[in-house]
Amino acid sequence: MNAEISVNQAIEQLETLDGTVVEVYGAISLEFEGRCIMHIPRGEVTPDQSSIWVDFDLNAIGQPEQWLKQFDGRHVRVTGILTAPDPLFGGCGHFSLWPAALLVTAIQKR
C-alpha cells in the first residue's frame, strides 16, 4: 500500500492506482446519492474533480451501516480499493458524477 494521499492526488494518479489499495484523507459526506470523500483543504478544491464516490465494505469494517453516521462531515482517513470508472459510463457513483470510486474497508477520524 502507498503512503496516505489526498483526494486530488488519488485522482491525479488514478491510472497508476486503479485497482490498488490506497489510504486517502479528506472530508467524508454520507448524503443520500452523494456519498463521497472530498479534498481538503477547500482552497485546493477544483470543480468536478476534488471528490471520490465511496462505497463501504461493512464486513471488512466490522460495523453496521448506522455506525458510519459518526463520520459524516468529518475529516477522515480511509483505506480501500480505488477504481477508475467503466469507460461506458465515464464516471462513478450516482449519475456517474465522480471521476473515481473507493470501496472503503477501514475508516478513522483524522
N, C-alpha and C positions, 0 to 999 in steps of 0.2 A: 504494500500500500504506500502511496505517496504521502508527503507531508500535508498538513492541513492547508487548504487553499480557499480562496474567496469564491463567491458565485461567479463573478466576472472571469476569474482565472479558469474555472471549470468550463465555462462556455468557450473561452478563447482556445482551450486545449482539448475541446470535445473530440476532435478527430483522433487524437492520440489516446485519450482516456476512455473512449466509448467501450462499454462492456467491462470496465475495471472497477474495483472497489476504491472509493475515494473518501476523504474526510473533508467536508465543506463547512464553512461557517457563514452565518448570515442571520436574518430575522425571519422567523417562520410565521406563515399565515395559514390558518386551518379553516378559512372560509369555504363554504359550500361552493363548488365549482371554481375555486380559486386557491386550492391548496398548493402552496409553493414556498420556496426559500428564496429570500430576496437579498441582494447585495447590500452590505454595509461597509463603509459609511454611505449615507444617502447622497452626499456630494459627488460620489463617483458613479451614481446610477445613470445608465444610458437607456433611452426609450426602447421598450420591447426586447431588451437583451440583458437585463440585470436580474432575472429571476428564473428559477428552475422548478418545474412541476414536481411534486413529491407524492409518492405512494408509500405506505408503511407496511412492512412485513411484521405483523403483530406477533407471529410465532417466534421470530428471531428476537424481537424486543421483549417478549415475555410479559406483556401487559395488555389489558383490554383497551379498546379504542378511546373510551372515556378518559383514560389516564393521560392521553396526549393533550387534553384541553389546557393543562397547566403551562404548556409551552407556547400557546397561541400569542403572537405579538412579541415574543421574547427573542433575545439573541441566543442562538444555539450553535452547537457543533453536531453535525450528523455524519454518520458513516453509512455508506450504501453503494449500490451499483449505479453508475452513471451511464445513461444511454442516449444516443442520438435518435432523432425522430425517424420513423419509417418514411422513406422517400415518397411514398404515395400520399402521405398526409402533410408533410412539410413542417410539422411541429408536433409537440407533445401536449398531453393534458386536454382539458375541456376546450373544445373547438380548435384544437391544435395550436393554441396561442403561445406556447412556451418553446424555446429553442432546444430544450433538453429535458430529460426526466431523471429522477433519482428514486430508486427503491431503497428506502431507509431501513436499516437493520439495527441501528443504535442512535439514540438522541440524548443529549445532555445540555443543560443550560451553560452558557459561556460567560 
